[in-house]
Amino acid sequence: MSSQSINQLAGHLFRHEAGKMAAVLTRILGSDRLEVAEDIVQDTLIKAMETWRFNGVPENPSAWLHTVAKNKALDYIRSRARHEQIHSEIARTIHSEWTLPSSVSRLFSEHEMEDSQLRMMFAACHPSIPEESQVALVLKVLCGLSAREIAVAFLTNEETIQKRIFRAKEKLREERINLEMPVQTFLSDRIEAVLKVLYLLFNEGYHPAESNAQTREDLCEESMRLVYLLIQNPVTRQPKVFALMALMCFQASRFDARSDSVGFVSLEQQDRSLWNKALMDQGFSWLEQSSEGDELSEYHVEAAIAAVHMKASSFQETNWRQLLSLYDVLGTLKSGPIVALNRAIAIGYARSYSEGLEALKNITELSNNHYYHSATGNFCLLLGQQDKAMEAYTKAMQLATATVDKDFLQKKINSISPSFV
Amino acid sequence: MEKFMFIFHGGSSSALSPNDAQSNMQKWMSWIENLSKSGRYVSGEPLEPKGKMVSGPKKLVTDGPFAEGKELVGGYFIIHAKDLDEAVELAKDCPDFELNGKVEVRPVMKM
């Protein structure tokens, strides 16, 4: 055994293989046996762990895992097929030893495994499954996270996550959502939901919540991996998928700059030299590819907005006029007070602070949002209205829940002239 | 240097997430690597959690498992150490204590 064999497993081999194998096994056994598929995956990984830790990692760890999982699936089918029905695309082949092993092996090929993950993704985003359950199911089954790990990331308890996953599995069974159909069958009406779930997943990791940084980075990495799967498949590689990938790369490039030893660092204060150049470049390259075709999705505009920030050498140098026009476009694609809030901020910097403040005042739905009050405080401060700024920041402070946000607001409050009490 | 056997009991791994399982395994591999580098590690093997038990004058054959999951022997090492105290110190680096595993440390009898 050498340290090379240990490093070979750097990254998240087990987690990624768990997702792949769960998807293909669900395709083989039918989605009503998703839990059997998960058990087989778990047994396979535990067997690998117990063997490899003594004997070292085999030459091709993925192939080793796939063989074990495949054999476990064959054992399961052989012991059940006589008495129970298997609802899956290989159902017709399972009663003959002539056809069973080859049809199972075929689905374990690299190409079919990728396809199975896409099918699983589209099944998990079935409209009958509530959104929070879609997200939990994707994380559990496709990303190989345990309910406990998901709960840590979402700042909730394990039981809540278990319930969401249970709900999703129940719907898969009730609605007979199987993985038989190729993705293109429901591509057009479900890709939106898939992208939305992946973006939610990314944001959950990206938001500076209390949960530990590793867990959050994992979520970002996983969502990007799944978007990449969509890009690799000719059926799902659409311009808006490139746009979402660009957006994720831009945001992820700021990961390290967003916090220092003391806490959260706002975009304005970030040391831009800490932005990850490689991810930025990738973002620009995906953004360029996203412009094929004439579709303009919200991800296109959001990626373009992120690109404006990426191109600015400092917060002051930001092209706020361009941002403002992008927010105008975004408003036509995606309504909602958060877009209005960001647009108001752009107005404040592109035109004048008082116009920004005026635009903020016109937003009525965000009286319970701390970002809203924080933005108000910021423009008041820039206009020299210290008392109003203090009032807004205090309000924001009362509404913020995450420690990182509170620390940030406290710093702002402390910075307001000490003569003002 | 004398020979010792480490017998690994229990250490529940069935509820580990994929990431936890991988990190446990990597800790084991580093542990073995360190023991090898310092010339302590002789050999080791994992045991399947299944098998048969043959017992008594009638050579009665029964099916496993032979003990509760938390007592089940999952594998063994043969290592070199100066004395029992040092062997025990080496055993303390086993990564399975956080999973409630146990390590039985036994001197190999000198012939």
Chai-1 contact restraints between the chains, C-beta under 6 A:
chainA,res_idxA,chainB,res_idxB,connection_type,confidence,min_distance_angstrom,max_distance_angstrom,comment,restraint_id
A,I6,B,Q26,contact,1.0,0.0,6.0,A-B,restraint_1
A,I6,B,M29,contact,1.0,0.0,6.0,A-B,restraint_2
A,F14,B,P18,contact,1.0,0.0,6.0,A-B,restraint_3
A,F14,B,A21,contact,1.0,0.0,6.0,A-B,restraint_4
A,F14,B,Q22,contact,1.0,0.0,6.0,A-B,restraint_5
A,R15,B,P18,contact,1.0,0.0,6.0,A-B,restraint_6
A,R15,B,N19,contact,1.0,0.0,6.0,A-B,restraint_7
A,A18,B,P18,contact,1.0,0.0,6.0,A-B,restraint_8
A,L45,B,P18,contact,1.0,0.0,6.0,A-B,restraint_9
A,L45,B,A21,contact,1.0,0.0,6.0,A-B,restraint_10
A,I46,B,S13,contact,1.0,0.0,6.0,A-B,restraint_11
A,M49,B,A21,contact,1.0,0.0,6.0,A-B,restraint_12
A,M49,B,M25,contact,1.0,0.0,6.0,A-B,restraint_13
A,E50,B,P46,contact,1.0,0.0,6.0,A-B,restraint_14
A,T51,B,P46,contact,1.0,0.0,6.0,A-B,restraint_15
A,W52,B,M25,contact,1.0,0.0,6.0,A-B,restraint_16
A,R53,B,M25,contact,1.0,0.0,6.0,A-B,restraint_17
A,R53,B,W28,contact,1.0,0.0,6.0,A-B,restraint_18
A,R53,B,M29,contact,1.0,0.0,6.0,A-B,restraint_19
A,F54,B,G44,contact,1.0,0.0,6.0,A-B,restraint_20
A,F54,B,E45,contact,1.0,0.0,6.0,A-B,restraint_21
A,F54,B,P46,contact,1.0,0.0,6.0,A-B,restraint_22
A,G144,B,P18,contact,1.0,0.0,6.0,A-B,restraint_23
A,S146,B,S17,contact,1.0,0.0,6.0,A-B,restraint_24
A,E149,B,S17,contact,1.0,0.0,6.0,A-B,restraint_25
